[in-house]
Amino acid sequence: VTLDTHSKLDVAIDGADNVDPGFNLVKGGGGALLREKMVELAADKFIVIVDESKLCGGLGPTFPIPVEITPFCHEHTIRTIAALPSC
């Protein structure tokens, strides 16, 4: 089953890489950012499941976060990332 054949999903379920006390989360540590976002947007409901190992005091550089850059607006994306205070 792919989004090409099933464009609308009732629910999508995925895990997070880190979750802070305010329930802010980091996803995409595995590098499938665009793929995960497309599935999330196709779903009526998106559920994120975590266990204790994913809880952290605050989101930060505990591991490198990949950035997926697509050809569309790639120069804008590079400038935006370069302007971030942590880069």
DAVEN-V413324 format. One record per pair of residues at least 4 apart in sequence whose C-alpha atoms are under 6 Angstrom apart, sorted by the first residue. I is the first residue (numbers start at 0). GAP is how many residues later the second one is. D is the distance in Angstrom with one decimal. If there is no record, write none. Layout:
BEGIN
<<I:GAP:D> <I:GAP:D>>
END
This chain:
BEGIN
<<2:4:4.8> <7:34:5.3> <8:33:5.8> <8:34:4.4> <9:33:5.4> <9:34:5.1> <10:32:5.2> <10:33:5.8> <10:34:4.7> <10:35:5.8> <11:31:5.8> <11:34:4.9> <12:33:6.0> <12:34:4.8> <12:35:5.9> <13:34:5.1> <14:33:5.1> <14:34:4.8> <14:35:5.8> <15:10:6.0> <15:11:5.0> <16:9:5.5> <16:10:5.4> <16:37:5.9> <17:7:5.5> <17:8:5.2> <17:36:4.7> <17:37:5.8> <18:4:5.7> <18:5:5.7> <18:6:4.4> <18:35:5.9> <18:36:4.9> <18:37:5.9> <19:4:5.5> <19:35:5.9> <19:36:5.1> <19:37:5.6> <19:38:5.0> <27:4:5.8> <27:5:5.0> <28:36:5.5> <30:35:5.6> <68:5:6.0> <69:4:6.0> <81:5:5.9>>
END
